[in-house]
Amino acid sequence: MSANKDAALALLRKAAARIDSSMLAATEAGADLSLAGRQQMLRAIDSHGEDGVVAVKVMPSWKEGQTPLEFGTGYRMIFDAAKARVVPSIIDTNSLYAGTMAFQVPASAIAAAGENAKLSEDGLTVHASEIVSALNEAVKLKATAGVADSYVGVFEHKNRGDSNYTHNYWVVARGVNPQLNKKLEEEIYKHDGKTYEQLMNATKKLRDEAFHAQRMYRAEQISAALSAVGITVSAAEIKRLAGTSPSVVDSVFNSLDDGDGNTAILRNDAIAIKDKTLDMGIVLTESLRLGPVLLVGDANKRSGTVDVFPSTTGFVLHTHAQALFDAKSKMSANSVFTWENAAGSAQNHPLLAKNAYRSRTSPAWKRFEAEAGVIPARTLELTPVAIKLIEPTTF
């Protein structure tokens, strides 16, 4: 009996040693996994078989599951492909290949729109409320969008000149379409209990198709949002530029990818930092009252341990907790925010709560950005013009 207990403790210690929560501690002084969160993570590691999980990195955006059986969000998990058993419940198949895409509106597209353009380098040509209304009509965001803080918005960044500001515009779409993952989801569940090696071989084509379908989905939303401001750019053109031009940044934060040939990698709210990622930029969502941030940096200035980056500063809301945020989530007069039925009785939205996201202004977070290679002078903070939020019933 004692030998079995000692063996179990040894396995537990080995599993615990594979959990790296240093990024969480680095961005929030003294933060760490709670006892419940650590137990959830240890159960997840154990469920994949002995030595199946090679390493887990907990993201600054980590959020615990609300029940013992619900796994948390905000992590990067590396599997030994030959040893790890597939546990479908750990993989959020609804949100695979979710991302946040930012598209810089070309001056040429604004010029081509002529009098129809609601944007100009001197600012908006119409009242912002007209853009909010048009955006609400043009873009559809369903409550089943797969990512609780999905949104599509028009944002601006102003450059200070000698006597005036020049207005540059970005359209940002955050989300995923779960329907586009259905074939991949079915295949993942068929591999329940099989090895990750078998799963990755069987799903290579399906994973690639899902990745590109989700990128096109976000490009379509951006194209629709552009139509709301009188500008025409095709979704195909937006997608074509993604990953090749700094004018389109698509930060994919939920993914299931091949590793080094012997491993598989599951990312949840974790953006892979590859050689060109920082040069192209990372779209970080923080309080939507502020707008997202385009973080740009230099891979050569990055700490070797920072190979992933969160897509948010930390989304702190829990499902069914909307009531806790209502007092701080009222729309203001002439609000830039809209959603389905926003003009009706639902005048509160959890994403408008001032405490919906953790702050990016802490010294700890700034140090983390520096370790990730982010250069403050190259960072673009985008100001909201009009944002369509997912329906409050999602929460």
N, C-alpha and C positions, 0 to 999 in steps of 0.2 A: 504493500500500500504506500509506504514511504517512498519507494523507488518510483512509483507512478506519479506521486505528487511532485517529486523532484524533477522528473522529466517534463511534467506539465509546466512547472515554474520556469524551467530552462527555455521551453518553447515560447512562453509568454515574454520572457526577457528578450529573447531574440527578435520577436515581433515588435516589441516596444522600441528596440534600438533602430528599427527601420523607419520610424516616424520622425520626421524632421519638421518641427514647428517654429524654427528660427525666424522664418519670414514673418510669421504672425507676431512674434515677440519684437522683431525689429521695427514694425510699423505701429505698434501700440505698446507702450512701455508696460512691462510686466504681464502682457497678455499671453495666454497659453490655452491649450485645449482644456476644457473642463473635465472632470472625472467621467461624466456621462459621454462626452464627446470622444475621449480617449478610449472608453470601453467600446463605443460604436466602431471606432477605427480598428481596434484590436480584433473584434469579432469579424470585421470585413477581411482583415488580413488572414485570419485563421480559416475563413470559409473558402479561400482560394487554394488551400493545401499547404503542406510544409514547404517552405522556401519558394512558394509560388509568387509571392509579392517580394520584389527586390528592394523597393524603396517607396516611401510616400512623402511628399512635400506638402505641407498644409499652407494654403494661401492666406494672405491678409484678409481676404473676403470670406473666410471660412464661416459657415453657418451650420449649426447642428441640426440634425433631424429632430422633428418634434416628438417622435415616439421612439422607443428602443429599437423598433424594426425599420425605422426610416433612416437611411444613411444621409449624412450631411452633404453640403455642397462647398466647393472651393478647395480643390486639391489636385495634385498630379500623382498618379500611381503608376509605377513601372512593374511589369510582370516578367517573370522568366517564362517565355512562351512555351517551352517544352514541359514545364512543371505546373504552371498555374491552371487551375480549373476555372472555367467560365461560370460566373455568377451573374446572370442577367439582371437581377434586381439592383446590382450596384451601378449598372450602366443606365444613365438616363437617356433612353433611346429617343424620347420625344424631342430632346434638345440637342442631339448630336449635330455638330457642325453649325451650331448657333454662333452668331458673331455680331460685331458692331462695324458697319461700313460707313465711312465718311467720304463724301464726294465734293471736291472743290468746284463750284460753278464757274465755268470758263467765261471770261469777259466776252469772248467771241459768241458764245451762246446767248448771253444777255443782249448783245448788239443785234444778233440775228432775230431776236424776238421783237425788236422795235418797240412800238407803243404798247404791245401786249405784256411786256416785261414789267413785273411789279418790283423788280430790284434794279438798282443802278449803283455805280461806284460812289455816288453822292448820298446814297441811302435809299429807303423805300420810296416808291412812287405812289403808293396808296397807304391808307391807314392800316396798321398791323392787324386790326380786327377783320379786315377783308381777307387777309392771307390766312388767318386762323380758320375762318369759315370755309374758304376754298380748300384748305388742307384737310379739313374734316370730311369734306365731300369726296376728295380725290383718293384718299388712302383708307384702306380697310384693315383694321386690327381687331381680330377676334379674341374672345376671352380664352380660347384654347390655343393661344399662340406659342405655348411651350416654354416661354421665358417670362417670368412674372413681371419684370420691369422692361418689357418691350416698348419701344416708342419710335416714331418717325418725326423728324423735325427739321426746320430751316433755321440756320444759325449764322451769325456774322462775326467777323474779326476785323477790327478797325486798325489801319495803319496811320500813325500820326504824321502829317506832312508839315510844310512851313506855315500854312495858314488854314488848313482844313484836314479832315480825315478822309481817307479812301476806304470804302467799305468792300470787304471781300466776303463771299458767302459760301457756306458749306451746307450740304444736306446730309443728315445722319440717320441711318436706319439700324435699329438694334432688334434682333429677334431671330426666329426660326419658324419654319412651317412643318409641324410634325407629320403631316400627310406625306411629305416627300421622303420620310425615313421609314415608311411602313415595310417595304421589302427588306431593308437592312434589319429592321427590328425583328421580323419573322425569322430571319436567318440566325440572328444572335440567340433567340430563344430556342431554336433547334439545336444549338450547340451547348445548351445547359449541361454542365458537368464534364464537357469535353475540354481539351487543352486549348489554350490561346493560340498555339501554333496552328491547330486545325481551323479555328475560327478565322484567324487572319488570312490564311490561304483561301478559305472559302468565300470571304467577303471583300477581297481586294477590289473587284470591279464595282460592287455595290457601294463600298465606302467612297470610292472615287466619284461615282455618280451622285451620291448624296451630298458630298462636299460641293460639287459644282452646281447642283440644283439649289442648294441653300444660298450659295453666293448669288445665283441668278434671282432668287426670291428677293433678296435685299436690294439688288440692283433694280428690280421691277418696282419696289416700293419707293426708291429714290427717284426713279423716272416719273412715277405718279405724283410725287410731291413737287417735282419740278414743274409739272403741268399746272399745278395750283398757283404757281407764280408766273405763268405764261411762257415758260421756257421748255423747249423740246430737246431732250437728249435720250436716245434709246437705251433700254436696259442692256441690250447686247453690247453697246459701246461702253457703258459704264463697267460691265463685267470684264470686257476685254482689257480695260486699263488697270483693273484690280491686280495688285501684285507686281505690276510692271511700271507704274507711274506714281509719283508721290501725290498726284491729284486724286487718287482713289486708294484709300487704306481700308482693308477689310480684316479686322482683328477677330479671327476665329478663336473662340474661347472654350468650346466643348468639342472634344474630338477623341477618336479612337484610331491610333496610328501605329504603323510598324516602327520599331525602335532600331537597334543596331544590327538586326538580323537574328538575334537570339532573344529579343525582348519585344514587348508590346507596351504602348503607353496610352493610358486613359487620362484625359485632362478634363476637369470640370471647373469652369470659371478660371481657366489657366491658359494664357496665351503663350505659345512656344516662342522663345526668343532665338531666332536663327541669325545667321550672319547679317542679312540685310534688313531684319525686322526693325531695328532702331533707326536705320537710315530712312526707311519708308514711314515709320511712325507707328504708334500704338494708340488706339482710341480708348480712353479711360472715361467711364461714366461715374460722375459723382452727383451731388444734389442737382436735380434737373432745374431747380430755381437758378442755378449758376450756369448750367450747360456742360457738355462733355469737354474733355481736354485732349488735344492731340500731342502726345509726348514723342519728341524726336531726340535722338541721341547718337552716340558713337559706340559701336560694339567694342572698340579697343579700350574704352574706359569702363567697361562692365566687369564687375566681380565675376570670377569663374563659377561661383556657386549659384548665381542668379540666371537660371536658364528658362524660367517661366515668369509671367507677370499677370496679375489679376486684371479682369476687365472692368471691375468696379472698385471703389475704395472700401467697399464692404456694405452690402445690402442687408440692413438689420431687421427688416420686417419679417414677420412670420404669418403664414396662412391663417386666416380668420382673426387676425389681430387688428383689422382695420379700425375698429372702434377706439383702440388705444391711440390712434393717430388723428382721429377726426378733428380734435380741437386745434390741431396745428396744420390741417391740410385743406383749408378753405381756399377757393380761388379768389384772387383779388379782382377789383374792378378792372375791366379791359384786359383780362388775363390773356397771356400768350398760350395758355394750355387749353386743349379740348380733348374730348373723347366721345364715344357713342353715348347719346342721351345726356351729355354734359349740361345742356340747357334746361333739362328737366329737373327732377327732384334731387338727382345725385350730384350735388355741388361740392362734395368732398372726394378727394382721391388720395390714397396712401402715398403715392409717389411725390405728392406736394408737401408732405410732412417735412418739417425742417430737420427732423432726426431720422429720416428714412435711410440715409447713408452716413457712414463714418466720414470724418473730416480728412481732407488732404493737406491741411495746413500745419499739422503737428511737426515738430522737429524730427521725430522718429520717421514719419512718412517721407520727409524730404531726404533724410539720409538713405532711406531705402531706394528712392528714385535715383540718387547719385550712384549707389552700388549697382543699379541696373543699367547705368551708362546714360541716363537721361541728362540732357543739357538744358538748363532752364531758359537760356536765351533763345533756344530754338522751339520752345513749347508754345503752342497756340491754344489760348483759352477762348472757347467759342460761346458767344452770348446768344440766348434764345430770342428768336423772332416769332416763331410759331411752332408748337410741338403738339402732336397727337399722341396721347397715351393709350395704353391698353385699358380695356374696361375695368372698372373697380371690382367687378365680380370675380376677377382672377384671384384676388387675395383672400 
